[in-house]
Amino acid sequence: MKVAAIIPAAGAGVRMQHKTPKPYLMLAGQPILAHTLSCFEAAPEVHEVTLVVHPKDLDRCQEKVIAPFAFKKVLRLVPGGKERQDSVYNALKVLQKDEDVDIILVHDGVRPFINRDHIRRVIQAARKHGAAILGWPAQDTLKKISPNGEVVKTLDRANVWQIQTPQAFQVHLLWRAFLEAYSRNFYGTDEASLMEEIDQTVVVVKGSPLNLKITTREDLQIAEAILAVKKTLGEDQTPQSRSREKDA
């Protein structure tokens, strides 16, 4: 049986306030999306990748990301939909034809610091429990705010986690969750929320605070700093460095 990854990278990136879509912005001289794909290219547990991009960016993605770095696991590009959920569903419909796939990972295209161990552990948890997601315990004080900006109350953060990707699911459960969501016109903020709607248990695997989703200009600056530290520590895992490793 196989593990397939769906990587949605079709968002407009409004909060970045840049004319170039987020996946194609440069991080250490390489597109952010290339960094993300390199993580899955290097993960032996992942057999194939379906990449979902904006319909207008199909050629751009092929020319700027896929071809230059020769990603062998990216088997197909799929045009995205109106919402993230629609984009993932477009890929899921294509993967339904592959009967060998039993686990599907969904990972944000602009989350470039996922590591192999987290990928492996979330897959293992999904095989055991049906659905698993990465997360990190909330560190800051959390407060509920009224519409006019006043503090209503302080929330107990003891059992509150910030959820990350990849999220991993047994394929038949993910398919059922999507069909039932659309039957009720329900849109969730992530795939795990669809699982919750069908009363499927979702377990959380502890991730890393470095598993950053690049959403704003400040996030991109933080990502550059993370890569600089990794390079200093000898953990340079940019697409270019991985290519050098293969050639060695």
C-alpha positions as CSV (number, residue, x, y, z in Angstrom):
1,M,0.0,0.0,0.0
2,K,1.1,3.6,-0.7
3,V,1.1,7.0,1.0
4,A,0.1,9.9,-1.2
5,A,0.5,13.5,-0.3
6,I,-1.8,16.3,-1.4
7,I,-0.1,19.7,-1.3
8,P,-2.5,22.6,-1.8
9,A,-0.7,25.7,-3.1
10,A,-3.5,27.5,-4.9
11,G,-4.1,30.4,-2.5
12,A,-3.9,34.0,-3.5
13,G,-1.9,35.1,-0.5
14,V,-3.8,38.3,0.1
15,R,-2.1,38.9,3.5
16,M,1.3,38.8,2.0
17,Q,0.5,41.9,-0.1
18,H,2.8,40.8,-2.9
19,K,2.1,40.6,-6.6
20,T,3.8,37.1,-6.7
21,P,1.7,34.3,-5.1
22,K,3.2,33.0,-1.9
23,P,4.3,29.6,-3.1
24,Y,6.6,31.3,-5.7
25,L,8.2,33.9,-3.4
26,M,11.9,33.3,-2.8
27,L,13.2,31.8,0.4
28,A,17.0,31.5,0.5
29,G,17.0,32.0,-3.3
30,Q,14.5,29.2,-4.0
31,P,10.7,29.2,-4.3
32,I,9.0,28.5,-0.9
33,L,7.1,25.7,-2.6
34,A,10.3,24.0,-3.7
35,H,11.5,23.9,-0.1
36,T,8.2,22.2,0.9
37,L,8.3,19.7,-1.9
38,S,11.9,18.8,-1.1
39,C,10.7,17.6,2.4
40,F,8.4,15.1,0.8
41,E,10.8,14.1,-1.9
42,A,13.2,13.1,0.9
43,A,10.7,11.2,3.0
44,P,10.8,7.5,2.1
45,E,7.4,6.9,3.6
46,V,5.7,9.1,0.9
47,H,5.4,7.5,-2.5
48,E,3.8,10.2,-4.6
49,V,2.7,13.9,-4.5
50,T,-0.3,15.6,-6.1
51,L,0.3,19.3,-6.2
52,V,-2.7,21.7,-6.4
53,V,-2.1,25.1,-7.8
54,H,-4.1,28.1,-9.0
55,P,-5.4,27.4,-12.6
56,K,-3.5,30.4,-13.8
57,D,-0.2,29.1,-12.3
58,L,0.0,25.6,-13.9
59,D,2.7,26.7,-16.3
60,R,4.5,28.9,-13.8
61,C,4.7,26.0,-11.3
62,Q,6.0,23.6,-13.9
63,E,8.6,26.1,-15.1
64,K,9.7,27.6,-11.8
65,V,9.4,24.7,-9.4
66,I,8.9,21.3,-10.9
67,A,11.3,21.3,-13.8
68,P,14.3,23.1,-12.2
69,F,14.5,20.8,-9.2
70,A,13.4,17.6,-11.0
71,F,10.9,16.4,-8.3
72,K,10.3,12.8,-9.1
73,K,7.5,12.2,-6.7
74,V,5.3,15.0,-8.1
75,L,3.2,12.9,-10.4
76,R,0.5,15.5,-11.3
77,L,-0.5,19.1,-11.1
78,V,-4.2,19.7,-10.4
79,P,-6.0,23.0,-10.7
80,G,-7.3,24.4,-7.5
81,G,-10.9,25.4,-6.6
82,K,-12.5,28.4,-5.0
83,E,-11.7,27.4,-1.4
84,R,-8.9,25.3,0.1
85,Q,-11.4,22.5,0.7
86,D,-12.4,22.5,-3.0
87,S,-8.7,22.4,-4.0
88,V,-8.0,19.3,-1.8
89,Y,-11.2,17.7,-3.1
90,N,-10.0,18.1,-6.7
91,A,-6.9,16.2,-5.9
92,L,-8.8,13.6,-3.9
93,K,-11.0,12.8,-6.8
94,V,-7.9,12.2,-8.9
95,L,-6.4,9.9,-6.3
96,Q,-9.5,7.9,-5.9
97,K,-8.5,6.1,-9.1
98,D,-5.3,4.8,-7.4
99,E,-6.5,1.7,-5.5
100,D,-3.0,1.2,-4.0
101,V,-3.2,4.4,-1.9
102,D,-4.3,3.8,1.7
103,I,-3.1,6.9,3.5
104,I,-3.3,10.5,2.3
105,L,-1.4,13.4,3.7
106,V,-2.5,17.0,3.3
107,H,0.2,19.6,3.8
108,D,0.3,23.4,3.2
109,G,2.4,24.4,0.3
110,V,3.9,27.3,2.2
111,R,4.9,25.3,5.3
112,P,8.5,24.5,4.3
113,F,10.0,23.2,7.6
114,I,8.3,19.9,8.1
115,N,10.8,17.1,8.8
116,R,10.9,13.4,8.0
117,D,10.3,12.3,11.6
118,H,7.0,14.2,11.9
119,I,5.9,12.9,8.5
120,R,6.6,9.3,9.6
121,R,4.9,9.7,13.0
122,V,1.7,11.3,11.7
123,I,1.5,8.5,9.1
124,Q,1.9,5.8,11.8
125,A,-0.8,7.5,13.9
126,A,-3.2,7.6,11.0
127,R,-2.7,3.9,10.2
128,K,-3.6,3.1,13.8
129,H,-6.4,5.6,14.6
130,G,-7.8,6.5,11.2
131,A,-6.9,10.3,11.3
132,A,-3.9,12.2,12.8
133,I,-2.7,15.7,12.7
134,L,0.4,17.6,13.9
135,G,0.1,20.3,16.5
136,W,1.9,22.3,19.1
137,P,0.6,23.3,22.6
138,A,-0.5,26.9,22.8
139,Q,2.3,28.9,24.6
140,D,0.7,32.4,24.9
141,T,-2.1,33.5,27.1
142,L,-5.4,33.2,25.2
143,K,-8.3,35.7,25.6
144,K,-11.8,35.8,24.1
145,I,-12.4,39.2,22.6
146,S,-15.8,40.9,22.0
147,P,-16.6,42.4,18.6
148,N,-15.6,45.8,19.8
149,G,-12.2,44.7,21.0
150,E,-12.8,44.3,24.7
151,V,-11.5,41.3,26.7
152,V,-14.4,39.0,27.6
153,K,-12.4,36.4,29.5
154,T,-9.1,34.5,29.7
155,L,-9.3,31.0,28.2
156,D,-7.7,27.9,29.8
157,R,-4.8,27.1,27.4
158,A,-4.0,23.7,29.1
159,N,-5.8,21.7,26.4
160,V,-5.5,24.1,23.5
161,W,-3.1,23.3,20.6
162,Q,-2.2,25.1,17.5
163,I,-2.8,22.8,14.6
164,Q,-0.3,22.3,11.8
165,T,0.2,20.1,8.8
166,P,0.7,17.5,7.5
167,Q,-2.6,15.9,8.4
168,A,-2.9,12.2,7.6
169,F,-6.0,10.1,7.0
170,Q,-7.1,6.6,5.9
171,V,-8.3,7.3,2.4
172,H,-11.8,5.8,2.8
173,L,-12.4,8.0,5.9
174,L,-11.2,11.2,4.1
175,W,-13.4,10.4,1.1
176,R,-16.5,9.9,3.3
177,A,-15.8,13.1,5.3
178,F,-15.6,15.2,2.1
179,L,-18.8,13.7,0.6
180,E,-20.7,14.3,3.8
181,A,-19.4,17.8,4.1
182,Y,-20.5,18.7,0.6
183,S,-23.9,17.1,1.2
184,R,-24.5,19.6,4.0
185,N,-22.6,22.5,2.4
186,F,-20.2,22.5,5.3
187,Y,-16.7,24.1,4.8
188,G,-14.1,23.4,7.4
189,T,-10.9,25.3,8.1
190,D,-8.9,22.1,7.7
191,E,-9.4,18.4,6.8
192,A,-9.5,17.4,10.5
193,S,-12.6,19.6,11.0
194,L,-14.4,17.5,8.3
195,M,-13.4,14.3,10.3
196,E,-14.9,15.9,13.4
197,E,-18.2,16.4,11.6
198,I,-18.5,12.6,11.0
199,D,-17.5,11.8,14.6
200,Q,-14.2,10.3,13.6
201,T,-11.5,10.3,16.2
202,V,-8.5,12.5,15.3
203,V,-5.3,12.2,17.3
204,V,-2.7,14.9,17.7
205,V,1.0,14.2,17.2
206,K,3.3,16.7,18.7
207,G,5.0,18.7,16.0
208,S,7.5,21.6,16.2
209,P,7.3,25.4,16.7
210,L,9.5,25.7,13.6
211,N,6.8,24.2,11.4
212,L,5.9,27.6,10.3
213,K,3.2,28.5,7.8
214,I,4.4,31.5,5.8
215,T,1.5,33.9,5.6
216,T,2.8,37.4,6.0
217,R,6.0,39.3,5.2
218,E,7.1,38.9,8.8
219,D,6.7,35.1,8.5
220,L,9.0,35.2,5.5
221,Q,11.6,37.1,7.4
222,I,11.3,34.6,10.3
223,A,11.7,31.7,7.7
224,E,15.0,33.3,6.4
225,A,16.3,33.4,10.0
226,I,15.4,29.8,10.6
227,L,17.3,28.7,7.5
228,A,20.3,30.8,8.5
229,V,20.4,29.0,11.9
230,K,20.0,25.6,10.2
231,K,22.9,26.4,7.9
232,T,25.0,27.4,10.9
233,L,24.2,24.1,12.6
234,G,24.9,22.1,9.5
235,E,21.3,21.3,8.8
236,D,21.1,23.0,5.4
237,Q,18.2,21.2,3.7
238,T,17.4,23.7,0.9
239,P,16.3,22.1,-2.5
240,Q,19.7,23.0,-3.9
241,S,21.6,21.3,-1.0
242,R,19.4,18.2,-1.4
243,S,20.3,18.1,-5.1
244,R,24.0,18.2,-4.3
245,E,23.5,15.3,-1.9
246,K,21.9,13.2,-4.7
247,D,24.8,14.0,-7.0
248,A,27.5,13.2,-4.5
